[in-house]
Amino acid sequence: MSIPLFNSGELSRLVHEGSPVLFPTDTLPALATIPENADDLWNLKNRPRTKPFILMASSSEELFDFILPEALEDASKIGSVYWPGALTMVLPAMGSIVASLNPFGSSIGMRIPACDLAIDFLEKSGPLATTSANLSGYEPLVSAMEISKTFPKTPLLGPIPWPLSSGLASTLIKWKGKGRWETLRKGSVSPFAI
């Protein structure tokens, strides 16, 4: 089976033209789109809209533009230690991006992956709404071949094989107030500062 692959510039163009896209990360491969098209991700995955998406970017500056100022100091401290990496911070956010990624909440998860191929792509695309590349309720997929079979019309970032990922979801922590965090999901990192 031949998989149509795109370089980071081509994939960035496709995502901005409205296509969902697939790319590797350090944890699990990502299914992504521009935030205003996040509805496409819920539909593709058959995922309940009560389950929000993560905003992924290549730099903390791009992500922290969306968070409320009172969380910035704590987010910066944690981000400087664990990003890029397998840690997702759920932070109070502002603007239309909240409605796009978390229509029933007031916060969004944010992450910078520790994968050079993903970073190169995200530098070109800008921040994207992301989720693991699998159908809702099914086991995560890790190989480009498996993912291409599940999402046959969705463009993939090349080259393949993709860099090896951990196969584990990112650790998920939520900001609860000045200096206070709650672990929502244990993943491939254990933050010592929480």
C-alpha positions as CSV (number, residue, x, y, z in Angstrom):
1,M,0.0,0.0,0.0
2,S,1.4,3.4,-1.0
3,I,0.9,6.2,1.5
4,P,0.8,9.8,0.2
5,L,3.3,11.7,2.2
6,F,3.9,15.5,2.4
7,N,6.8,17.6,3.6
8,S,6.3,20.1,6.4
9,G,5.7,23.0,4.1
10,E,3.1,21.1,2.0
11,L,1.4,19.8,5.0
12,S,1.2,23.3,6.5
13,R,-0.4,24.5,3.4
14,L,-3.0,21.7,3.4
15,V,-3.9,22.2,7.1
16,H,-4.5,25.9,6.4
17,E,-6.6,25.0,3.4
18,G,-8.9,23.1,5.8
19,S,-7.6,19.5,5.7
20,P,-7.0,17.5,8.9
21,V,-3.4,16.2,8.9
22,L,-1.3,13.5,10.7
23,F,2.2,13.8,12.1
24,P,4.4,12.0,14.6
25,T,5.2,13.3,18.2
26,D,7.3,12.0,21.0
27,T,4.2,10.3,22.7
28,L,1.6,9.2,20.2
29,P,1.1,10.3,16.6
30,A,-1.3,13.3,16.3
31,L,-4.4,14.0,14.2
32,A,-4.5,17.8,13.9
33,T,-6.2,20.8,12.3
34,I,-6.3,24.5,12.7
35,P,-8.2,25.4,15.8
36,E,-11.2,26.9,14.0
37,N,-11.7,23.6,12.2
38,A,-11.6,21.4,15.4
39,D,-15.2,20.2,14.6
40,D,-13.5,18.1,11.9
41,L,-11.5,16.2,14.5
42,W,-14.5,15.4,16.6
43,N,-16.3,14.1,13.5
44,L,-13.3,12.1,12.2
45,K,-12.6,10.4,15.6
46,N,-16.3,10.0,16.5
47,R,-15.3,11.6,19.7
48,P,-17.8,13.2,22.2
49,R,-17.6,17.0,22.2
50,T,-17.2,17.0,25.9
51,K,-13.7,15.7,25.4
52,P,-11.5,18.7,24.5
53,F,-8.4,18.9,22.3
54,I,-4.9,19.9,23.0
55,L,-3.3,23.0,21.4
56,M,0.2,22.0,20.2
57,A,2.9,24.4,19.0
58,S,6.6,24.8,18.5
59,S,7.2,27.4,21.3
60,S,5.7,28.4,24.6
61,E,5.3,32.0,23.3
62,E,2.8,30.8,20.8
63,L,0.8,28.9,23.4
64,F,1.0,31.4,26.3
65,D,-0.6,34.1,24.1
66,F,-3.9,32.3,24.9
67,I,-3.7,31.8,28.6
68,L,-5.0,34.1,31.4
69,P,-2.2,36.3,32.9
70,E,-2.6,34.9,36.4
71,A,-1.4,31.4,35.2
72,L,1.6,32.7,33.2
73,E,4.3,32.6,35.9
74,D,3.5,29.0,37.0
75,A,3.1,27.8,33.4
76,S,6.4,29.4,32.4
77,K,8.2,27.7,35.3
78,I,6.8,24.2,34.4
79,G,7.2,24.7,30.7
80,S,10.9,25.7,31.1
81,V,11.6,22.4,32.7
82,Y,9.4,20.0,30.7
83,W,9.0,21.4,27.3
84,P,9.6,20.2,24.7
85,G,8.3,17.0,26.2
86,A,5.5,14.7,27.1
87,L,3.7,17.0,29.5
88,T,0.4,18.7,28.7
89,M,-0.6,21.7,30.9
90,V,-4.3,22.5,31.2
91,L,-4.5,26.2,31.7
92,P,-7.2,28.9,32.0
93,A,-7.5,30.4,28.5
94,M,-9.2,33.3,26.7
95,G,-10.5,34.1,23.3
96,S,-12.3,32.1,20.6
97,I,-9.8,29.3,20.8
98,V,-11.4,28.0,24.0
99,A,-14.8,27.6,22.3
100,S,-13.0,25.8,19.4
101,L,-11.1,23.3,21.5
102,N,-13.1,23.1,24.7
103,P,-16.7,24.2,24.1
104,F,-17.9,23.1,27.6
105,G,-15.0,24.6,29.5
106,S,-12.8,27.6,30.2
107,S,-9.3,26.0,29.9
108,I,-7.3,24.3,27.2
109,G,-4.5,21.7,27.3
110,M,-1.1,22.9,25.8
111,R,2.0,21.0,24.8
112,I,5.3,21.3,22.8
113,P,6.3,17.8,21.6
114,A,9.9,16.6,21.8
115,C,10.1,15.5,18.2
116,D,12.2,17.4,15.6
117,L,9.9,16.4,12.8
118,A,6.8,17.7,14.7
119,I,8.6,20.9,15.7
120,D,9.7,21.6,12.1
121,F,6.1,21.2,11.0
122,L,4.6,23.2,13.8
123,E,7.0,26.1,13.1
124,K,5.5,26.3,9.7
125,S,1.8,25.6,10.6
126,G,1.5,27.6,13.8
127,P,-0.5,26.2,16.8
128,L,-2.8,23.3,16.0
129,A,-5.7,21.6,17.6
130,T,-4.5,18.0,18.2
131,T,-5.6,14.6,19.5
132,S,-4.2,11.1,19.3
133,A,-4.5,9.5,15.8
134,N,-7.1,6.8,16.6
135,L,-10.9,6.4,16.6
136,S,-12.5,7.3,20.0
137,G,-12.6,4.3,22.3
138,Y,-10.0,2.4,20.4
139,E,-6.4,1.7,21.2
140,P,-3.9,4.4,20.2
141,L,-2.2,3.8,16.8
142,V,1.6,4.3,16.5
143,S,2.6,3.3,12.9
144,A,2.0,5.5,9.9
145,M,0.6,2.4,8.0
146,E,-2.0,1.6,10.7
147,I,-3.0,5.3,10.9
148,S,-3.2,5.6,7.1
149,K,-5.7,2.7,7.1
150,T,-7.8,4.3,9.7
151,F,-7.7,7.8,8.2
152,P,-7.1,7.0,4.5
153,K,-8.0,10.5,3.2
154,T,-5.9,12.4,5.7
155,P,-2.5,13.6,4.6
156,L,0.6,12.4,6.5
157,L,3.9,14.1,7.3
158,G,6.8,12.4,5.7
159,P,9.3,10.8,5.7
160,I,8.4,7.4,7.1
161,P,9.2,5.5,9.1
162,W,8.4,8.2,11.7
163,P,10.8,8.6,14.7
164,L,10.1,6.2,17.5
165,S,7.5,7.4,20.0
166,S,6.9,6.3,23.6
167,G,3.4,5.0,22.7
168,L,2.2,6.5,25.9
169,A,-0.1,9.5,26.3
170,S,1.4,12.7,27.7
171,T,1.2,13.4,31.4
172,L,-1.7,15.8,32.0
173,I,-1.7,18.4,34.7
174,K,-4.2,21.2,35.5
175,W,-3.4,24.6,37.0
176,K,-5.5,25.1,40.1
177,G,-4.2,28.5,41.3
178,K,-0.9,30.1,42.2
179,G,1.6,27.3,42.7
180,R,-1.0,24.6,42.7
181,W,-1.4,21.8,40.1
182,E,-3.5,18.6,39.9
183,T,-2.4,15.5,38.0
184,L,-5.3,14.5,35.7
185,R,-3.5,11.7,33.9
186,K,-0.2,9.9,34.5
187,G,1.8,9.5,31.4
188,S,5.4,9.2,30.3
189,V,6.8,11.9,32.6
190,S,6.4,12.4,36.3
191,P,6.8,16.1,37.1
192,F,8.7,16.6,40.3
193,A,7.5,20.2,40.8
194,I,3.8,19.3,41.1
